[in-house]
Amino acid sequence: MSRFGQGEGPMSIEDLLGGGLMSRLDRLDVLSRKIFSGKVHGERRSRRRGQSVDFADYRPYTAGDDLRFVDWNIYARLESLFLKLFLEEEDLSLAIAIDTSPSMDWGGPNKLGFCKRLAMSLGYIGLVNQHRVSLFGFDGGGVNPLTSMRGRRRTREMASWLLSLTSGEPGGLEEAMRSIALGRRGRGVLVVLSDFLEPDGYDAGLRYVTGGGDDVFCVQVLAPDELDPASRGLSGDVRLRDLETGADCEITVTPALLRTYRERLDAFCTGLREWCSRRGIGHLAIGTDVDMEVLLVEYLRRQGLLQ
């Protein structure tokens, strides 16, 4: 379980990714539900036929084919032109988008701190498997990118970037998803880490990344304080402030009000999950008190994001 409380977060690479967790992550890989065309030859074997060293099959020559791949031995025997086909090794792109709007810098354990640790773990898995890894921090102030990393040697650079992320301006999901979708070169896996508590809703933003060919996965991160306010001692007359809009609201917390709150939260999470499911987007709602190793090794493997 994370030891970081409200307003706190990881302060070092050891906080982001301890040695014990790192050794478990070395045995994991990112799983794509789609087959992608890579920019360079990587280590991911696909069913596409291309130009690697592993022979797959033959097909008859047609006008315009590259003569370098003609099998001249077959031509000498059959006096017919056949092309050699090969298994193509595909380069997987992993992009991780981290919501840094004000509502994320809250809760015990802190939501933004939890997302930094999760992004570090997923990014590390991508790096050690030689995938192209890009990270994006986003809020109402824009998108902060760290792009096109590859290889274990980039681990500390990624950690330093994550540690520097701070909470910014409200909102930003829609414009961030638009910017990321337009700026993506190639296709791959896109993981969005957010509470999705957007003042203007999440659907307009997520639509931008559903049609670009990426395999999209949404991890909805919520604090225990949000999931069960009563367990954190919320009762009586209180004044609440919306961290995204800054609006104050005075309420009297009663058992009936808490039940209504829980019903609306469940409806919101169910709505997001069903919205994602209809569009082929993966979805997992998780509390920040869940152990990171359990999340990665059990939950995300069961959801099909890792293998």
C-alpha positions in Angstrom: 0.0 0.0 0.0 1.3 3.5 -0.8 2.5 5.5 2.2 1.8 8.9 0.6 -1.0 10.9 2.1 -3.0 13.9 0.9 -0.9 16.6 -0.6 2.1 14.3 -0.6 3.8 12.3 -3.4 6.9 10.4 -4.4 10.1 12.3 -3.9 12.7 10.0 -5.5 13.1 7.2 -8.1 13.0 4.7 -5.2 9.6 6.1 -4.2 8.4 5.7 -7.8 9.8 2.3 -8.4 11.4 0.3 -5.6 13.9 -2.5 -6.3 11.5 -5.3 -5.3 8.8 -4.0 -7.7 11.3 -3.5 -10.4 12.3 -7.1 -10.4 8.7 -8.2 -10.8 8.2 -5.7 -13.7 11.1 -7.1 -15.6 9.0 -10.2 -16.4 6.0 -8.2 -17.7 5.2 -6.7 -21.1 2.6 -4.4 -22.6 -0.1 -6.3 -24.5 -1.8 -4.8 -27.5 -5.2 -6.0 -28.7 -4.3 -4.8 -32.2 -1.5 -5.3 -34.7 0.5 -2.2 -35.6 2.9 -1.1 -38.2 6.2 -0.1 -36.6 8.6 2.6 -37.6 11.6 0.4 -37.0 12.2 -3.3 -36.5 11.5 -4.1 -32.9 11.2 -7.2 -30.7 7.4 -7.7 -31.1 6.6 -10.5 -33.5 3.4 -9.9 -35.5 1.3 -11.8 -38.1 2.1 -9.2 -40.7 4.5 -10.2 -43.4 7.3 -7.8 -44.0 11.1 -7.7 -44.3 12.7 -9.3 -41.2 15.1 -12.3 -41.3 12.4 -14.9 -40.5 11.0 -16.6 -43.6 7.2 -17.0 -43.7 6.0 -18.1 -47.1 6.1 -17.5 -50.9 3.7 -15.7 -53.3 3.8 -15.3 -57.1 5.6 -12.2 -58.4 3.4 -9.3 -59.7 4.4 -6.3 -61.6 6.0 -3.7 -59.4 7.3 -6.0 -56.7 10.8 -5.6 -55.4 13.1 -7.9 -57.3 15.4 -8.2 -54.3 13.0 -10.6 -52.8 12.6 -12.9 -55.8 13.8 -16.5 -55.1 16.0 -17.1 -58.1 16.5 -20.8 -57.1 12.8 -21.4 -57.6 13.0 -19.5 -60.9 15.8 -21.7 -62.1 13.8 -24.9 -61.4 10.3 -23.7 -62.3 10.9 -20.7 -64.6 8.4 -18.8 -62.6 8.9 -15.8 -60.3 8.1 -16.1 -56.6 8.7 -13.6 -53.8 9.9 -14.6 -50.4 7.7 -13.3 -47.6 9.0 -12.8 -44.0 7.5 -12.3 -40.6 7.7 -8.6 -39.7 8.9 -7.5 -36.2 6.8 -4.6 -35.1 7.7 -1.6 -33.0 5.1 -0.9 -30.3 4.5 2.6 -29.2 3.4 3.1 -25.6 1.9 6.5 -24.6 0.9 7.4 -21.1 -1.2 10.5 -20.5 -1.4 11.7 -16.8 -4.1 14.1 -15.6 -2.5 16.9 -13.5 -5.6 19.0 -13.0 -6.4 20.2 -9.4 -8.8 17.4 -8.6 -5.9 14.9 -9.0 -3.7 16.5 -6.3 -6.0 15.3 -3.6 -6.8 12.3 -1.4 -5.0 10.0 0.9 -3.2 8.3 -0.7 -2.8 11.2 -3.1 -4.2 10.5 -6.6 -1.5 12.4 -8.6 1.3 10.6 -6.6 -0.4 7.3 -7.3 -0.6 8.1 -11.0 3.1 9.0 -11.1 4.0 5.6 -9.6 1.7 3.8 -12.0 3.1 5.7 -15.0 6.6 5.0 -13.9 5.9 1.3 -13.6 4.1 1.1 -17.0 6.8 3.2 -18.6 9.6 1.0 -17.2 7.9 -2.1 -18.6 7.8 -0.4 -22.0 11.5 0.6 -21.8 12.9 -2.8 -20.8 10.9 -4.4 -23.6 12.4 -1.9 -26.2 9.1 -0.2 -27.0 8.9 3.5 -27.8 7.6 5.2 -24.7 6.1 8.7 -24.5 4.6 10.4 -21.5 2.2 13.4 -21.4 1.2 15.5 -18.4 -2.0 17.5 -19.1 -4.3 20.0 -17.4 -6.1 23.2 -18.4 -2.8 24.8 -19.1 -1.8 22.5 -21.9 0.2 19.3 -22.5 3.7 18.6 -21.1 5.4 15.9 -23.3 8.3 13.6 -22.9 8.4 11.6 -26.1 10.2 8.8 -27.9 12.2 7.1 -25.2 13.6 3.6 -25.7 15.7 1.3 -23.6 16.4 0.8 -19.9 19.0 3.6 -19.8 16.1 6.2 -20.1 14.6 5.1 -16.7 16.2 7.9 -14.6 15.2 10.5 -17.2 11.6 9.3 -17.1 11.7 9.3 -13.3 13.0 12.9 -13.1 10.3 14.1 -15.5 7.6 12.4 -13.4 8.9 13.8 -10.2 8.8 17.3 -11.7 5.0 17.1 -12.5 2.9 19.3 -10.4 -0.8 20.1 -10.3 -1.9 22.8 -12.8 -5.1 24.4 -14.0 -8.6 22.9 -14.0 -9.9 20.8 -16.9 -7.9 20.2 -20.0 -8.9 16.6 -21.0 -10.6 17.5 -24.3 -7.8 19.7 -25.6 -5.1 17.3 -24.3 -6.6 14.3 -26.1 -7.0 16.3 -29.2 -3.3 17.4 -29.1 -2.1 13.9 -28.3 -4.2 12.4 -31.1 -3.0 14.9 -33.7 0.7 14.6 -32.6 1.0 10.8 -32.5 3.3 9.3 -35.1 2.5 5.7 -35.5 0.0 3.7 -33.5 0.2 1.7 -30.3 -1.2 1.6 -26.8 -2.4 4.8 -25.1 -3.1 4.7 -21.4 -5.0 7.6 -19.9 -4.6 8.1 -16.1 -7.3 10.3 -14.6 -10.3 10.6 -12.3 -12.2 11.8 -15.3 -14.0 14.3 -13.1 -14.1 16.9 -15.8 -16.4 19.9 -15.5 -17.4 19.6 -19.2 -17.5 15.7 -19.2 -15.0 13.1 -20.6 -16.7 12.0 -23.8 -15.6 14.8 -26.1 -12.0 14.4 -25.2 -11.9 10.6 -25.4 -13.6 10.7 -28.8 -10.4 12.2 -30.2 -8.3 9.1 -29.4 -10.8 6.5 -30.4 -10.4 6.8 -34.1 -6.7 7.1 -34.6 -5.8 3.4 -34.4 -4.4 3.4 -30.9 -5.4 0.7 -28.4 -6.8 3.0 -25.7 -7.0 2.0 -22.0 -8.5 4.3 -19.3 -7.4 3.9 -15.7 -9.9 5.8 -13.5 -8.1 6.7 -10.3 -10.1 7.6 -7.2 -9.1 8.2 -3.6 -10.6 6.3 -0.6 -12.0 9.6 0.6 -14.1 9.8 -2.6 -15.1 6.1 -2.7 -16.3 6.1 0.9 -16.4 9.5 2.6 -18.1 8.1 5.7 -15.1 5.9 6.5 -12.9 9.0 6.6 -15.1 10.7 9.2 -17.1 13.1 7.0 -20.3 14.0 8.9 -22.3 17.0 10.2 -22.2 20.5 8.8 -19.3 21.0 6.3 -18.2 23.3 3.6 -16.9 21.6 0.5 -14.9 23.2 -2.3 -14.8 21.9 -5.9 -11.1 21.8 -6.8 -11.8 22.1 -10.5 -14.3 25.1 -10.4 -13.4 26.6 -7.0 -17.1 26.8 -6.1 -18.0 26.3 -2.4 -21.0 24.3 -1.2 -22.3 24.1 2.4 -24.0 20.8 3.2 -25.2 18.7 6.2 -23.8 15.2 5.8 -26.4 12.6 6.7 -26.6 8.8 6.0 -29.2 9.5 3.4 -27.0 12.1 1.7 -24.0 9.6 1.7 -26.2 6.9 0.1 -27.2 9.4 -2.6 -23.6 10.3 -3.2 -22.6 6.7 -3.5 -25.3 6.0 -5.9 -24.3 8.9 -8.1 -20.6 7.9 -8.0 -21.5 4.4 -8.9 -23.6 5.7 -11.8 -20.8 7.9 -13.0 -18.2 5.1 -12.9 -20.6 2.7 -14.6 -21.4 5.2 -17.3 -17.7 5.7 -18.0 -17.1 2.0 -18.1 -20.0 1.4 -20.5 -19.1 4.4 -22.7 -15.6 2.9 -23.0 -16.8 -0.6 -23.7 -19.0 0.5 -26.5 -16.0 2.1 -28.2 -13.5 -0.7 -27.6 -11.7 1.2 -24.9 -10.3 -0.7 -21.9 -11.4 0.6 -18.5 -10.4 0.0 -14.9 -11.6 2.0 -11.8 -9.1 1.7 -9.0 -8.6 3.2 -5.5 -5.3 4.7 -4.6 -5.0 2.4 -1.6 -4.5 -0.6 -3.8 -1.0 -2.1 -3.7 0.9 -1.2 -6.9 2.2 -4.7 -7.4 -1.3 -6.2 -7.1 -2.6 -3.6 -9.6 0.1 -4.4 -12.1 0.6 -8.2 -11.7 -3.1 -9.1 -11.1 -5.6 -6.4 -12.1 -3.9 -5.1 -15.3 -3.0 -8.5 -16.5 -6.6 -9.7 -16.0 -7.7 -6.6 -17.9 -5.4 -7.5 -20.8 -3.1 -4.4 -20.7 -0.1 -6.4 -19.5 1.1 -10.0 -20.0 
